Structure formats: C-alpha cells, structure tokens
Amino acid sequence: MYFHTLPFLIFFLIVYPAYLAVKGTKLRLPVLLAASYIFYAWLNPLYLVLIGYSTALDYWVVTRMAKSPRRKSWLAVSIANNLGLLGFFKYGAFVTENLNLLLSSLNVPYEVPSRTINEILLPAGLSFYIFQSLSYTIDYYRGNVERETSLIRYATFVALFPRLLAGPIERAKNLLPQLHKVPKVCTEDITDGLSMFVVGLFKKIALADYLALYVNKVYAAPDQFQSPALILATFLFAWQIYFDFSGYTDMARGIARMMGFRLMLNFNNPYLAASLGEFWSRWHISLSTWFKDYLYIPLGGNRKGTFNTYRNMFLVMVISGLWHGAAWTFVIWGALHALGRFLTRELERTTYYKERVPKLAKQLFVFAFATFAWIFFRAESIGDAGVIVTRIFSSGWADPRCPVLALALVFAVWLYQYTHESKIKWVLELKPVRVGLVVAMILYLAVFAPSSNQEFIYLQF
C-alpha cells in the first residue's frame, strides 16, 4: 500500500478516526499495530511472517539479556539473526550468482543451486525494520535504553506503518517513549501534518515521477543517446531520487504528525552541502547516523590514526552502497563516495577552503560529484554505467530535446532551498507564504499532475 494511491486514502480515512477514538484507551496500541500489519500485508500477507519473527526474536533476546550475565552472547544472537535474514533474502541470489561465476572461471564443474533463492521475493522495507530492531538490541546492550516490557508496544515500534516501508530508521530512545504516553493531537499537528504530506505528495507525483519519464527513457538505452542527453538525464535523476525518497519521508512524517508522533528529519537540503562529509550529514540522515553509531565508531572511527580512519570510512561507504542493493553498481557507488572523501577530507579542513573558496563553488562541486556517482546507482549494469560515462566525454552534442518544464521545476525547488538557508529565510516562514505554497502545490497536482502508481525507489532497498 503506497501513500500516493487510492487504497491508502481509503485505509487512512478508516484508520485515523478509529485511532483518534481509542487513543486514550488501552486499545490504542493494539489498533495501531493491527493497522500497521494490515498496511504491510496489503503488499503481501507473507511479509507478516518475517516481520513477526524478527520482532519476537529481538524482544525475546533483550528479555534474556536482562536476566543473563552472558549479554554479549545474546547480542550476537540478535545480530546474527537480523543480518542472516537480510543476507538470505536480499543478497542470497547475488552471492550465489557471483560464486557460480567464480567457480566457472576456475573451471570447477559445479554450480551452486540458485533457482529457489532467485524466486524468493525481497520483502518491502526489510532493511529498514531490520536496522531499526537491531539498533534497539544494541542500544539496550550498551545501556542507552530501557528494556521494553510490552511485546505489543515493541511490535508497534518496529512496524509503525508511516515509517515501515522506507523509514526513517527510528531509534528506540526517540520513538518508544512516544508510544508509552497518550499522544496529544492538536489542530497544529493536523495542519502541519497535512502540509508535510502535501509537500511529499507533490515531490513524488509532480516532480519525481515526472522527471522519471525522461530519465527512464535515456537510461533504458544509453548507447542511443549522446552526451547532452546523458548529462541531462543524470542531472535529472539526481533530483528524481531526492524528490522520490524525501517525498516518502515527508509523507511519512506528515502522517505520523497527524497521529501525534514526531519522526526524525531524514533529509536536510543535501544538494546545498559545501563538502562531501556535510552531504552525508544531510542525505538519508537516519541511515548515515545508523552506520556512524553502529559501524564506524565501533570500528574505531577516527581515533586510531589516519590509516584506520580512512579504512573505516571506506568500509562504511562500501557497506552503505551494498545496503542499497545487491549489485556491483551499488558497491562502486559507495566506493566512489569513499574515494571522494579520501581526496577532499584534508582539503576541507584547510583555512583556504573554509574562508577563501566561495560557498556556491563548493556546493556546485559537491553536487557535481554526487551527480556523477549517481550514474552507477541508476545504471542497469556496470556495462551500462561504462557506456554512459564514456559517451558523456566522447560522443557528439546533438539536441537532447530538453524538457524545459522539468528544469524550471528543479530550479524553483533549488531556489526555495537556497533561500531557506539564507538571511531572508524568514520570508518563507510567513504564514501567508507557507499557505500559498501549499495551495499552489494542491492546484498543480489537481490540474497538471496525472495519477501515479509508480513505486517509491527506496522500497526496493
């Protein structure tokens, strides 16, 4: 069930009044959990088996951890189980395929059976709720959160439907306390939530899905297009994936806000970053901070010398790439960002870079680098990525049939974001301006934007 479809509208129009009616009673969490499971089962009822198992096991592990001196052993059970589920369902076919290629190259007359694994459907949202549940067990082991004694409350924490399919990846210390108390839903929560939802809907339908029309056409056959079209398609994809993913987050946060919950900010104008390090503090914030807290810092962070610091950065970025998808293109995408950090980290610390290089120039460099890396994220294969890069720098300069409206919409968003981080930000915060922008987006959606059933890009991750 996707936020921008009619089934979800019907679902929410039923669930929301029911939730408001019982939110002050003991039925609040059971109703919320049931709604979340119905929301998830709409995609595939079998998904409930996996999320139910993962939830029950981590709840049981922490219960055992609280009573046992062998806390580390129980933590290992949670880590092994969660990563095992993720590895089997998300990477089983990838590992099997590459293992068979290796055996074939070594002339080994054996092939690992892969038919069954390849036929298994990757459960939507698996990476998101696995990481959320795993963070709870790790945080409890570290003493950062209290043990949750209610299985229903913990299951609701894992499966809360606004954030279930594509995040944000919430921490227990933020979301569980909100589930312990009766939320106060005031008029401001409803209006602000609706505004966030409209913004997210506009990003998805009017922007992301519209840009996808050009991007999909070019990336489906990159060898048939010349440099300008390939550059333009790559530029538009950078904005498409931002609009698509941040649009989901906006809708998720808006729905949660209307229900009295505050989900974390997941995007903060990433294309205005003035360094690659800053880019990752603005893009998919819940995942970036997850890797920082549960991988980078445990590996030693930047505390054990330059070599280990760069090693840790490389591992985190490559694993982050692999988290996004079981393909070598994602590994290369992560490695490119690691390389970018290697080459720019020391420069970004210099006084000259901080004070003498114009901020706009730094922002344009970061955007150009991130956009180039998106080629490997979007390309169907390494071969296609190679064709795109090669043709960008070697093919002719024929008319790309530039979609003027697409560029105008992108420029309007960039101008809004740039203003939002300038000294005249206060203009955008005026109530008439905010209301006017929301009304304009609603009118645009009603008049110009077609209905869309396209999935969100990050649902596959």
TAKA-V916852 format. One line per field, one symbol per residue. ss: DSSP state (h for helix, s for strand, l for the rest). A space follows every 50 residues. Layout:
BEGIN
ss=???
END
This chain:
BEGIN
ss=lllllhhhhhhhhhhhhhhhhhllllhhhhhhhhhhhhhhhlllllhhhh hhhhhhhhhhhhhhhhhlllhhhhhhhhhhhhhhhhhhhhhhhhhhhhhh hhhhhlllllllllhhhhhllllllhhhhhhhhhhhhhhhhhllllllll hhhhhhhhhlhhhhlllllllhhhhhhhhhllllllhhhhhhhhhhhhhh hhhhhhhhhhhhhhhhhhhhlhhhllhhhhhhhhhhhhhhhhhhhhhhhh hhhhhhhhlllllllllllhhhlllhhhhhhhllhhhhhhhhhhhhllll lllllhhhhhhhhhhhhhhhhhhhlllhhhhhhhhhhhhhhhhhhhhhll hhhhhhllhhhhhhhhhhhhhhhhhhhhlllhhhhhhhhhhhhhllllll lllhhhhhhhhhhhhhhhhhllllhhhhllhhhhhhhhhhhhhhhhhlll llllllhhhhl
END
